[in-house]
């Protein structure tokens, strides 16, 4: 199975049973909330998301590879850990860079909305 297929499978079952062996130990991760380096920190971020957010769903819209870069487009949604359990949705894209060893050494997410737009969803003021 090639790397693109593994990434596709991981997106479809996110956040469960992720294939961490496809990431370099020093993988760089960045999105509008987090920025860090290291596979262990990446695992902790997934665990944090899994613990705090319920009914997490990552819908993959598109995935393709150009040379050493994998591009994805997706929508992630979840119920926020508030009494009224608002359903939050973020649409975005990811750019995954693959090193010479065939491992992902950079994972950068871009959202099609602002962090403030996401906060507003918690109060029914905005939809992504």
Residue pairs with C-beta under 8 A, 6 or more apart in sequence:
3 22
3 65
3 70
3 98
3 102
3 104
4 63
4 64
4 65
4 70
6 19
6 22
7 22
7 63
7 70
7 72
7 96
7 104
8 60
8 63
9 19
10 17
10 18
10 19
10 22
11 58
11 60
11 63
11 72
11 74
12 58
12 60
14 56
14 58
14 76
15 46
15 49
15 50
15 56
15 58
16 50
18 46
20 39
20 42
20 43
22 103
22 104
23 39
23 42
23 103
23 104
23 105
23 107
24 39
24 99
24 101
24 103
24 104
24 105
25 38
25 39
26 37
26 38
26 39
26 105
27 37
27 38
27 39
27 42
27 103
27 104
27 105
27 106
27 107
28 36
28 37
28 105
28 106
28 107
28 108
29 35
29 36
29 37
29 41
29 42
29 45
29 106
29 107
29 108
30 107
30 108
30 109
31 108
31 109
31 110
31 111
32 109
32 111
32 114
32 115
33 115
34 45
36 42
36 45
42 107
49 56
49 78
50 56
52 81
53 78
53 79
53 80
53 81
54 78
54 79
54 81
54 85
55 77
55 78
55 79
55 87
56 76
56 77
56 78
57 76
57 77
57 78
58 74
58 75
58 76
59 74
59 75
59 76
59 77
60 72
60 73
60 74
61 73
61 74
61 75
62 71
62 72
62 73
63 70
63 71
63 72
63 73
64 70
64 71
65 71
68 97
68 98
68 99
69 95
69 96
69 97
69 98
70 94
70 95
70 96
70 98
70 104
71 93
71 94
71 95
71 96
72 93
72 94
72 96
73 91
73 92
73 93
74 91
74 92
74 93
74 94
75 89
75 90
75 91
75 92
75 128
76 89
76 90
76 92
77 87
77 88
77 89
77 90
78 87
78 88
79 85
79 86
79 87
79 88
80 86
80 87
80 88
80 122
82 122
86 121
86 122
86 123
86 124
87 121
88 118
88 121
88 122
89 121
89 127
89 128
90 111
90 112
90 113
90 118
90 128
91 111
91 112
91 113
91 128
92 109
92 110
92 111
92 112
93 109
93 110
93 112
94 107
94 108
94 109
94 110
95 106
95 107
95 108
95 110
96 104
96 106
96 107
96 108
97 104
97 105
97 106
97 107
98 104
98 105
99 105
111 118
112 128
113 128
117 126
117 128
118 128
120 126
121 127
121 128
